[in-house]
Amino acid sequence: MKTYGFVRTAAAVPVVKVADTGFNTDEICALTEKAYDRKVTIVVFPELCITGSTCGDLFSQTLLVRSAEESAEKIAAFSKGMNMVMTVGAPVPYAGRLYNCSIVIRDGRIAGIVPKIHLSNEDRRIFSSGSDFLNADKDFEIRYAGQKCPISPDLQFKVGDTVFAVETGEDLWSPIPPSSGQAMSGVHVIAHPSAENEVLMTDRYRSRLLSQHSAGTMTGYIHSPAGFGESTRDNVYAGAASIWENGECLKENERYLTESSLIIADIDIEKLDNIRKKSICSPALDRFKRISLGEANDTSFETELCRRIEPHPFAPEEDLDYRCREILDIQVAGLATRLNHISCRSAVVGISGGLDSTLALLVTVLAFDKLGWSRERIIGVTMPGYGTTSRTRNNASDLMDGLGITSREISIAAACDQHFKDIGHDRNVTDVTFENSQARERTQILMDVANQTGGLVVGTGDLSELALGWATYNGDHMSMYGVNAGVPKTLVRSLVCWAAANRFGNVSEILLDIADTPISPELLPADEHGEIQQVTEDLVGPYELHDFFIYNFIRFGYAPAKIMFLARKAFGDRYDNDTIRKWLKTFLRRFFNQQFKRSCLPDGPKVGSVGLSPRGDWDMPSDAWSTLFQNSI
């Protein structure tokens, strides 16, 4: 069954009765069965869940420790026949000492025992540190629950294509958590059984810590803390389980539940691998012992995917306000630095009344304001042609007036008519020559006006157009500084709408109408009603799909088949399979065929994790073929 690089994980929080190992074992087995029924591959139980974590000096009682071992044997026997890995917490005696351990079990086998290293003050009264097993010239083995297995904090476990490790409780809270070294040696997922108590602000701090640590280690992180039933003599336990992936919370539990609970999320191992390929340069650590546990559970991710796929990864609703503010600040800082460095007397922007040129103009205005320069030194040039409609023409003119810049209108019709005569092209043949001649004429005008005024031409083309090659070579493809080069089309619209609400209230109605105008280069004549006839998305496909393809293809290096799968999950209610496949093939074909345009791009600010600059972001030969990629879907 195709996994698409995912592994199904779970964090289980059983209700416990302190020191009642029989009751706790039954709860663990019940949750184990639920996880297995959901085709989970790795399920993590809390720290010391077999006994309860708040037993205190009862841990020094031989009866309790032996009973915990018997429970571990029962749990292992219960797991027989289950193609699923589980970690359960128990006190484990070894060489006259007692250790706070996680027991890793699969299909009746105890594969290894991982002792906790960093102990709380309360732990130190009872338990020894797992560091006893480190920095030794031998492998430690233990006979436990009727089986012989290794015991060490440095164990790793491989199930299917996933490598995971365990760190317990305060191990995470230490300055250098053990999982940092584990991640450097190739571990994808960290199981974190815990028993932290809940006090004011703990939840917020814990979320920040888990987010930052999973991002820093580029891992999936399964946090399973103790919950209802632990002793409340001095502390309260919330059972705040959560599952993370590279800084993102995939799933979290409701806190303070009074019954056992199970949360499930699918972690993308392929994503983690591909991010690490670009990020981790240090050598892998070789002190760890890796134990193979066989294949992963037979999970049908096609039937059910336990995670949300963001349909608009460049412009998600969450934190959109923050994103827009940051991106505009980056664009403005980049342009202001360039303008100041070359001592420009003016900036020249071609204004079409469309989204891209509007965003470029807004950035230019903010850059001039930042430098304390007069907006009159910004020259906005609108260049109506054969396909210009009254809506875009009026919006362009009104926007320039409202922003207080210098505006010029230069029609390109006569110049293009003469050009067609010069090259012997029939003016009535509206082919690629007809279209591209207009784009190049506009670019020539902008460049020459910049020369006249000692200025710089601010480019308007966006990331989506660069990816698709939807630009005329040496036409709108070229400028002196491309402020939108790192901004995809779906984000351009969001930025313009945000600017309307937060920066440019006096022209907000114009900006919102521009955002609502169909995307078009307006190179073909308007229809009989004077409306836009050439709609870009009818020709190359919906930009929301293309931006989804761009993000996943470049950011994570996914194969087209996986991108197709993810798109079906993200857009299943909007586009059918044939439509997604059609436009994905279009994206691949154009992305490969049009690389030559990206190989000679002007400078422009990078604003996010995806960029196409040939100077460090995307290095690809212009002659690469897309055959392999297109044939894979």
C-alpha positions, 0 to 999 in steps of 0.5 A: 500500500502506498505510504506517500512518505507518511507514518501514522503516529499516536499519543495515548493518555490513559486514566491511571490509578496510582500503584494499581498496575492491573487497572493501568495495564487494562487501560493501556491495552484498551488504548493499544487496541484502539490505536491498532484499529486506526492503523497506527505505526507508533503509539507513545504512552506517558512516563511511568504509565504502568504504575502512575508517575506519582508513586513517590517512595512506593517505587522503592517497594519491590512488590510494585516494581515486580508488578510493573514488570509483570504488567510489561510482560502482559502488555507485550503478550497483548501486542502479539500479532500487532504490526505496531510499535508502542512505548510504555513507561515503567520503573526498571531495576538494573544492577542494584539501581532503579531507572525511569524507563520507556519500554519499546514493544512490537508484536510481542517483542520487547525491542529495547528499554530507554532510561531517562537521563535528566532527573528532577529533584524528586526523581533523584531520590528514587531513580538513577540517571540513564547516563550510567549507560553512556560513554562505556565500551560495551553494550548493555543488556537486560533480562526483563519481562521474560525477554533479553533486550538492550538498555540504553538512552542511545537506542534507535528503532527503525520501523519501515522507513521511519527511525525513531528514538525516545527521550523522557520527561526532563530530557527535553527540558535540559539545555541540550536534549538527547534528541538533538544528537539523535536527530543529527544521526538520522532519527525522524521521530522522537517519542516523548513520554512525560509526566509534567504537572500543570501550573499557570503558563505551562501550556504556553511555554510547553507549546513554544518549546515543542514547536521550537525543538521539533523545528530545530531538530527537524523531527516529528515529535510525539509528546504524551504526558500523564493525565487524569488519575495521577495524585493531586497531592501537590500537583495537577496533571492535564494530559496535554498530549500533542504531535508536532512536525518541524515546528507545526502542531499536527494534533493536540489533546484537550486538557483535563479530560477525565477519561482515557484519550488517543490523538492520531496524526500522520507525520511526513517523513519524506518532508523531514528528509528533504528539509534535512538534505538542505540544512544539516551539514554536520557529520552524523553521530555514530554512537547510537545503536539502531534496532530494526523492527520490520515493516510499518503498519499497513495504513491506507493514507488514501482512505484517511489522512490524519492531518490537514493539508493547507491548500494555500501554503503561501497565504494560509489564513493563520497568521496572515496578518503577520505574514503580510506585514513581514513580507511588505517590510522585506520588500520595502527594505530591499528596494529602499536599500537598492534605491539609496545605494545607486543614488536614484533620482526616480523609480519607474513603474509600469501600472496596468491596473492589475495585481502585480503592478499594484503591489510593486507600486505600493512597495515603491511608495512605502520605500520612498516614504521610508527614505524620506523622498518625495512620492513625486519622484515615483513615475507611474506609467500606464501604457494602454494597448489593444486589450486595455479595458476601461476598468483597469485603465481607470483603476491605474489612473485613479491609484496613481492620483490617489497615491500622489505620484507622478503619472504618465500615460503613453499608448503603445498602439501606434508604436506597435502598429509601426513595428508590425509594418516594419517586420511585416506582421499582419496586425489582425493576426493575434498570435504570440508575435502580436502579444509579445511585441506589446510586452517588449514595447512597454518594457522599452518605454519603461527603460527609456523613461528611467534613463531620461529621469535617472531612475530605476525600473521596478519590476512587477512579475511575481513568483508564480509567473516566473515558475510558469514562464508566463512572461515575455522574454526581455519584455515584462520578464526584465527590470532593474529590480524585481520586488515581487520575484519572491511573491506568488500570485495567491499571496500578491492578492492577500498583500494588496488586500492587507495594504488596503486595510492597513496602509492605504485607506485613502485608496482602499476601494481602488485596491479592493477592486483591483484585487477583484479584477480577473488576472489578465495580461490584456494583450488581446482585444477586449470583447464586444462589451469592453470586458477582459477577453484574455483571462490568464487562469483559463489558459495556464490554470488556476493560480491556487493550484499552481502555487500549491504545486510550486510550494510542494515541488520546490520546498519539499522536493515531492514527486509529482505523484505525491503532489497529486495526492496532496492536492486531492486532499487539499482541493478534493471538494473544488477540483476533480482528479482529471483537472488536478492532473491536467494542470499539474502536467501543465505546471511541470511542462512549463516549469522545465521548458521555461527555466531559461527565463529564470536563468537571467533574472534581475535582482529581487528580494527573497521573502519566504522559503521558496525562491527561484533566483538563479543566484542561490535559490534554484539552480537548474539547467535550462535543458532539463527534460520534464518527461520523467516527471510528467510520466510519473502521474 
